[in-house]
Amino acid sequence: MESTNKGTGLKIALGILLALFLGTGFYTSKLYNDSKKVQAELTEEKQQVMTDLSNMAKQYDIAIGENEAANADLVEARNRIQGLMDSLKISQASVKGLWSYKKKFLALQEEMDALLTENDRLKIENSLLATSLDSTNVRLAERTMFSDSLLVQNNELANVVENAAVLQTVDLKSYGVIERSSGKLIPTERASRSDKIRICFTVAKNTLVGAGDKELYVQVLDPRSNVLGVNEQIQFGDKSLNYSLISKFNYENRSINICEFVSPSGEFSEGRYTVNVYNKKELVSSTQFTLK
């Protein structure tokens, strides 16, 4: 009887031990499977945080690349993200550690939103400023062109006024004359009978010329192009002029009629004579006549 009871107790004990063993194995297996599942989830979460950080870094790269001068705040934030990514790569996946990285990511995300918003505002302001500068440069260029145009016009006008402020002669006439003892002058076309050559012209009114004593140079050329009269030379810059006489008169801002005379050193030659009137070096009128 006692032996039977012992056998029964042993069986019960063995049954309990077996149940405990099986229970422990099941629980251990469950813990192992749960651990693998948690580790896989942590690894997936870690990769997601890494992806989010990488996307954030790309946004910073784009923002930095859009600026000719790199924004120091953007560059610094981009470097912090890279440092966090490098740290995350070598870290062991754990709930505590991953949560710490996620908190840092969320803080960086909030900072990035603020920085990129500020960067967009600065870009708009810079664009408006650039547009304003371009508009200002265009107006300055237009004003410069206008000023240059006025300067050219003023210079041209000054040249026109300077060129126009010159006495001109009209109705230039020349011919041989016989001079009587009484002083009477008789026109003639005969070279042998001519005592003098008479040159008459009208100095035209020019309001651009001031009143006062003026002078014009008269040049008379015989048929052989010899200069009659005093035949003296005067220099005007790089140009010289041989003249027969200087016609001097007082100009009073109105037309004035003038007659001058040139006498030969001997007898007049037959042929064509040329008479030129100069205002300094500028030829203002010319005519020809013939003595037979």
Summary of the structure (lengths in Angstrom):
residues: 292
radius of gyration: 58.4
end to end distance: 191.7
largest distance: 202.4
contacts: 753
relative contact order: 0.08
helix: 52%
strand: 26%
